[in-house]
Amino acid sequence: MNAAADAMHAVVFAYHSVGARCLRVLLARGMRVDLVVSHPDDPAENLWFERVADVAAEHGIPLLLVDQRLDEQQLTRVRELRPDYVFSFYFRRMLPSAVLESARLAALNMHGSLLPRYRGRAPVNWAVLHGEAETGATLHLMQAKPDAGDIVAQQAVPILPDDTAREVFDKVTVAAEIALWGVLPQLLRGEIPRRRNALEQGSYFGGRKPEDGRIDWQQPAARVYDLMRAVAPPYPGAFFDAGGRRLIVARARRAAPALAAQLQTASPGARLCEDTVLARCGDGGVLHLQQLWDAERPGTPLRHAELARLLPLERS
């Protein structure tokens, strides 16, 4: 029997950079991908990531675009392919049981955390928001309950103190590649290593909305800074209101001691100190707001003259 006949076959449900990179890993390792299912791009969304559809087109793989759920005709197409594996790489919908059951060997999902921690939606953003020092990617068996199946492979990455969620997401994308690359030789032999996903030791979080980015200056500086990092662009951004306008914190850092000293006696909130925007938090900690955007003009930094009209002035 020739190598092509011996190859393992897969149907891949994928989106975003993790989906694109993991699809490339499957192909590089020799997995035969018979169908890719992805999502149509949302024109209202900031598309800062790699497109799975482009990878499928590059390799001549048939592509289905599904927004909400697979219809019966599409389900039949997947079942008739009789894949050895079904993979889900950052696909945004739960796969129906009919799809999971179509896999001869296993249906596997790549999740952007170190399961069982941060099951659910937006795992990278939640990890940064909670000040974690580490996260990663987990390949696990799929079942009806989200992110609950046995763990097949994991790869950890560090979260540095000033990393934004975008920077951590880029690391998690590489972690997903490494985890998948390492276990694929076994999967291609039909071997599926697995260990229990101890849900009682983990956590589950739902999706986040733009309104969740509202800053409360009464909170400790570490908590406010973690929020800023967790939702920094290309995510919607942490924000506060000033001068009747909504201002988005596009970039921030903990203030150096010399800067922080300027707000030692100030009440919590953001102020313009000479040419610098500083914010004092509820515990006395000070943050340096290095770039602010008007929410009506995202991507355009506010100039000093605009900031002077919107923010209280702190005079030395």
Buried (B, 14 or more C-beta within 10 A) or exposed (E): EEEEEEEBBBBBBBBBBBBBBBBBBBBEBBBBBBBBBBBEEEEEEEEEBBBBBEBBEEEEBEBBEBEEEBEEEBBEBBBEBEBBBBBBBBBBBBBBEEBBEBBEBBBBBBBBBBBBBBBBBBBBBBBBBBBBEEBBBBBBBBBEEBBBBBBBBBBBBEBEEEBBBBBBBBBBBBBBBBBBBBBBEEBBEEEBEEEEBEBEEBBBBEEBEEEBBEBEBEBEBBBBBBBBBBBBBBBBBBBBEBEEBBBBBBBBBBBEEEBBEBBEEBEBBBBBBEEBBBBBBBEBBBBBBEBBBBBEEBEEBBEEEBBEEBBBEBEE
